[in-house]
Amino acid sequence: MPEQQKDKTREQLQVEEIEKSLRLIADIVKQKGREILNEFPITPPQFVALQWLHEYGDMTIGELSSKMYLACSTTTDLVDRMEKNDLVERVKDTNDRRVVRIHLLSKGATIIREVIKQRQIYLQDVLGDFSKEDVDFLEKSLSFLYDEMKRDAKTWKSF
């Protein structure tokens, strides 16, 4: 087998391992997050919705539906339940009164901060066995990977 084919095979195997590791890590983080959520009066889909609102600010039902990959009717039901629990409120857009935006209330923001804090504590415990250099390298590598993927996602959206 020529050297170039060996390298490509090695590279493909490495990419497969990286993809698998990222998928398994995401599953563990999601599972840990669900365990933490059991302490709060919200469902996993409500948490996802609150997270989007916390990260990106007020959104319409359509925008939130798109981010969550849900039908608008499903998102409307989700928002209705969150509104009843004082996690969010519907507000008229100041520029266009026909547009209604979903606004994160302090109770919803507090839940998000608490869950994220507990997930960070969990991650800190796991990273306790890593050297400082390994943690620094992991942080830089993940940040670089995220930036590249974000840039690539923008390229795909322009097609």
FENNORQUI-V615792 format. One record per residue. N is the residue number from 1. RES is the residue in three letters. D_CENTER is the distance of its C-alpha to the mean C-alpha in whole Angstrom. Layout:
BEGIN
[[N;RES;D_CENTER] [N;RES;D_CENTER]]
END
This chain:
BEGIN
[[1;MET;43] [2;PRO;42] [3;GLU;40] [4;GLN;38] [5;GLN;37] [6;LYS;36] [7;ASP;34] [8;LYS;32] [9;THR;32] [10;ARG;31] [11;GLU;28] [12;GLN;27] [13;LEU;27] [14;GLN;25] [15;VAL;22] [16;GLU;22] [17;GLU;22] [18;ILE;19] [19;GLU;17] [20;LYS;18] [21;SER;17] [22;LEU;14] [23;ARG;13] [24;LEU;15] [25;ILE;13] [26;ALA;10] [27;ASP;12] [28;ILE;14] [29;VAL;10] [30;LYS;10] [31;GLN;13] [32;LYS;14] [33;GLY;11] [34;ARG;13] [35;GLU;16] [36;ILE;15] [37;LEU;15] [38;ASN;18] [39;GLU;20] [40;PHE;18] [41;PRO;20] [42;ILE;16] [43;THR;15] [44;PRO;12] [45;PRO;12] [46;GLN;13] [47;PHE;10] [48;VAL;7] [49;ALA;10] [50;LEU;10] [51;GLN;7] [52;TRP;8] [53;LEU;11] [54;HIS;11] [55;GLU;9] [56;TYR;11] [57;GLY;14] [58;ASP;16] [59;MET;16] [60;THR;18] [61;ILE;18] [62;GLY;18] [63;GLU;15] [64;LEU;13] [65;SER;14] [66;SER;14] [67;LYS;10] [68;MET;10] [69;TYR;13] [70;LEU;15] [71;ALA;19] [72;CYS;20] [73;SER;22] [74;THR;19] [75;THR;17] [76;THR;20] [77;ASP;21] [78;LEU;18] [79;VAL;18] [80;ASP;22] [81;ARG;21] [82;MET;19] [83;GLU;21] [84;LYS;24] [85;ASN;22] [86;ASP;22] [87;LEU;18] [88;VAL;19] [89;GLU;21] [90;ARG;23] [91;VAL;24] [92;LYS;26] [93;ASP;25] [94;THR;28] [95;ASN;29] [96;ASP;29] [97;ARG;30] [98;ARG;29] [99;VAL;26] [100;VAL;24] [101;ARG;20] [102;ILE;18] [103;HIS;18] [104;LEU;16] [105;LEU;19] [106;SER;20] [107;LYS;19] [108;GLY;16] [109;ALA;15] [110;THR;17] [111;ILE;15] [112;ILE;12] [113;ARG;13] [114;GLU;15] [115;VAL;13] [116;ILE;11] [117;LYS;14] [118;GLN;15] [119;ARG;13] [120;GLN;14] [121;ILE;17] [122;TYR;17] [123;LEU;15] [124;GLN;18] [125;ASP;21] [126;VAL;20] [127;LEU;20] [128;GLY;24] [129;ASP;25] [130;PHE;24] [131;SER;27] [132;LYS;26] [133;GLU;26] [134;ASP;24] [135;VAL;21] [136;ASP;22] [137;PHE;22] [138;LEU;19] [139;GLU;17] [140;LYS;19] [141;SER;18] [142;LEU;14] [143;SER;15] [144;PHE;17] [145;LEU;15] [146;TYR;12] [147;ASP;15] [148;GLU;17] [149;MET;14] [150;LYS;13] [151;ARG;17] [152;ASP;18] [153;ALA;15] [154;LYS;17] [155;THR;20] [156;TRP;20] [157;LYS;19] [158;SER;22] [159;PHE;24]]
END
